[in-house]
Amino acid sequence: MQDEPRPDELVKAVADFLRNDIMPQISGHAAFKLRVAINALDLVTRQLTLTGDSDDAELHGLTMLLGVHGSLEGLNQDLADCIAQGDVDLTTPGVKEHLWQTTLAKLAVDQPNYAAYKREMERKS
């Protein structure tokens, strides 16, 4: 275990510094490129803080659906193969819910400001 600060805290601190201290001082194309860099840092922060739990939940869901153990990548491929072969579809118990929850978890990392994602999160709370 490393001492503090954690990697996600470091990346967030850099993004906040760029957003709050540097962004107001620049304009034009340089400001656009800085916004892109800040967005990338924000994405990395979300990946560092959210992906572990969502990957664990996805792996658990796949294990329950398929009834076998394996890697996340391997079980996702197995599910895709089952769907492609017609052995599994949205009427198969648990498939629709697993796909929906996995999609929401991925949106939480990749696009947390996506309007439809925000509506769904508000509906759930």
N, C-alpha and C positions, 0 to 999 in steps of 0.2 A: 504494500500500500504506500503510495506516495503521499507526501505531506501536502497541505493546502497551498495554493489554490488548485482545485481540480481543473482538468483540461477544459470542460465546458465553461467554467468560471473565467478562465483566461480568455477564451475566444469571445465570450460575451463582453468582457471588459474592453477588448480591442474594438469590437463592433460599436459599443456605446461611445467610446472615445472618438472614433471616426464620425459617428452620427452626430454627436453633440458638440464636439470641438472643432473638427475639420470641415464637415459639410457646410456650415454657415459661411465659411471663408472662401469657398470656391463656387464656380458657376460653369455653365456651358457643358461641353463634352466631358471635361474632367469630373464634373459633378455627377454626370450620368454614370461614368465608369466607377466612381466611388460608391454610388447607390448599388450598382451591380455587386461590387465587392462586399458591401455591408450585407446585402441579401444573402450572399454565399456564406458569410460568417454566421448569420442568423440560422441558416439551414444546418450548418455544421453543429451549432449549439443544440438545435432540436434533435439532430441525429445522436449526439452524445448523450442527451438526457432521456430521450423517449424510445429509441430503437430497441434497447435491450428488453424492456418489458413487452413491447409489442411483438418482437420476434419470439419471445417465450410463449406468449398467448397464441400466436399463429402456429407455432410448432405443436403446442398442446391441441389446438383445434384440428390440425391435420392428423395427428396421431389418433384422436378420437374418431374422426371421419373414416380414416383408412384402416384403422385397427392394426397398424404396424408402427414400429419405431424407425427413425432414420433422421437424416439431416433436414434442415429447413428446405434447402434447395432440392434435395432428392424427393422429399414428400410433395413439394409443390409440383415437381415434374410428374410424379405419380398421379396426382390429382388431375393435372392437365391431360395426361394420357387417358385416364378414365373418362374424362369429359369428351375428349376427341373420339374415343371408341364407342361412346353412347352408353357406357355402363353407369354413369353418374350424370345427373342434371339438376336443375333447380328444384325439382320435386323430391329429390333424394333427401331424407331427413338430415338436417344440420348443414347442408351445403349452402343454402341461401344465406343463413345467418353467419356462417363462417366467412363467406366472401364479403358480406356487408361489413362485418366487424374488422376484417383485415383491410378493407378499403378505407374505412374511417381512421384506422390507426396509421395508415400510410399518408392520408391527407393531413393528419395532425403534424406530421413531420414535414411533408413537402409543401403543402398549401393551406396552412391553418387559417388564412384569411379568405379562402374560397367561400363565396356567399352560400352555396348549398351546404357546405360542411358546417358553417356557422349556424345556419337554420336548424340542421339536424342536431347539433350539440345543444342548442337552446331548447329544442323540443324534448330532448332526453332529460334535461335538468328540471 
